[in-house]
Amino acid sequence: MSKQKFANSISFLAIFLMHANSVFAVNGNGQVVNATSTSDPAYKASVLCNQALNAISKSQWNEAQSSLDEACKFDPNQASCMVHTNLAQVLEHFEKFDEAFKHLKLALEFSPNDQSALVDMGAYYQQIGDVAKATPYFQKYLTLYPDAPDVMTIRQLLTAFKKVKVATVDENATDYLYEASGDKKIRFDKKILNVYFEPAADVVGYQVSYQNALTEAFDLWTQASKVLSWKTISDRSSADIVCKWVDKLLDQNGKLKVESGEAQTASFANVIRSSVIVLSTLPKPGLEVTDSSIKSLCLHEVGHALGLTGHSPHKEDIMFFSNRDSEAPALSPRDKKTIEMLYASDSMVVK
């Protein structure tokens, strides 16, 4: 399962409309906060939020944080929830997740039913792997906002949570082979893997950079294994791994899946006979596709295709079930050690 960006990005940020001496702040519930006096703390906070949103639209994240930090000084007021929810978004951009979490807590203290803050808090707990704490926030969101555009995605996410195996995390562990493979370890029994890439030029949303991210993922994993290598082939029938890009990842009923990618392996007697990787080019509702999210997605699914069928319990690893967004996704030392152990000569003979 691919990682989900903390919250719904800019699409859920509060919106502000300025008219003369009044500021109408539209909060996460779509309700209008009317601050008519320039001396009103809500007015001052709203003006600063408006400046922050303008800065974000120009990718001026430092300026946005400065405006929101200043807006916090006027707490408490009608705009406080929006101030802290938006500040959490900005801090998430800087990967200051602990600070972002503190502001989400404050946002919910000011407005316990705020739409943006609820889904953002659920997403935060999802990313750190605490599905037990994420679940009630998403459930409350569904109860209060049954007509929200991302309701189906949230429902699918809750269904996926039920499949997650909660493992005890040993922070000193150097690998997660057992968590990712269990008692039945499967892998390829050949050193050179034939990989076939289905043509993707006509797939909606596809970019050449996506293919580059996918080939780099194969390079990184095979190098980490210290055994494997791979090559591109033009004959699909001779492929060990088939890779396919689609605009939308659908289930057997034609409904949009919550995942952005999947890898299916066919094995016999602990040996992988073939793997199929399917990756989505378009974002889920409320999310965005970035070069880093595509790279992370490719790394994650290639790891599955090579035999890491489960997930790491460590949030720093690329095989964590719901990885955090990062500007530079990469295999962690634990990822590298785990694939090396899976393909070590003492666990299975490699041809």
Stockholm file with secondary structure:
# STOCKHOLM 1.0

chainA/1-351         MSKQKFANSISFLAIFLMHANSVFAVNGNGQVVNATSTSDPAYKASVLCNQALNAISKSQWNEAQSSLDEACKFDPNQASCMVHTNLAQVLEHFEKFDEAFKHLKLALEFSPNDQSALVDMGAYYQQIGDVAKATPYFQKYLTLYPDAPDVMTIRQLLTAFKKVKVATVDENATDYLYEASGDKKIRFDKKILNVYFEPAADVVGYQVSYQNALTEAFDLWTQASKVLSWKTISDRSSADIVCKWVDKLLDQNGKLKVESGEAQTASFANVIRSSVIVLSTLPKPGLEVTDSSIKSLCLHEVGHALGLTGHSPHKEDIMFFSNRDSEAPALSPRDKKTIEMLYASDSMVVK
#=GR chainA/1-351 SS CCCCCSTTGGGGSCEEEEETTEEEEECTTSCEEEECCTTSHHHHHHHHHHHHHHHHHTTCHHHHHHHHHHHHTTCSSTTHHHHHHHHHHHHHHTTCHHHHHHHHHHHHHHCTTCHHHHHHHHHHHHHTTCHHHHHHHHHHHHHHCTTCTTHHHHHHHHHHHTTCCCCCCCTTCSCCHHHHHTTCCCBCSCSEEEEEECCCTTSTTCCHHHHHHHHHHHHHHHHHHTSCEEEECSCGGGCSEEEEEESSCBCTTSCBCSCSEEEEEEEETTEEEEEEEEEECSCCTTCCCCHHHHHHHHHHHHHHHTTCCSCBSCTTSTTBTTCCCCSSCCCCHHHHHHHHHHTCTTTSCCC
#=GC SS_cons         CCCCCSTTGGGGSCEEEEETTEEEEECTTSCEEEECCTTSHHHHHHHHHHHHHHHHHTTCHHHHHHHHHHHHTTCSSTTHHHHHHHHHHHHHHTTCHHHHHHHHHHHHHHCTTCHHHHHHHHHHHHHTTCHHHHHHHHHHHHHHCTTCTTHHHHHHHHHHHTTCCCCCCCTTCSCCHHHHHTTCCCBCSCSEEEEEECCCTTSTTCCHHHHHHHHHHHHHHHHHHTSCEEEECSCGGGCSEEEEEESSCBCTTSCBCSCSEEEEEEEETTEEEEEEEEEECSCCTTCCCCHHHHHHHHHHHHHHHTTCCSCBSCTTSTTBTTCCCCSSCCCCHHHHHHHHHHTCTTTSCCC
//
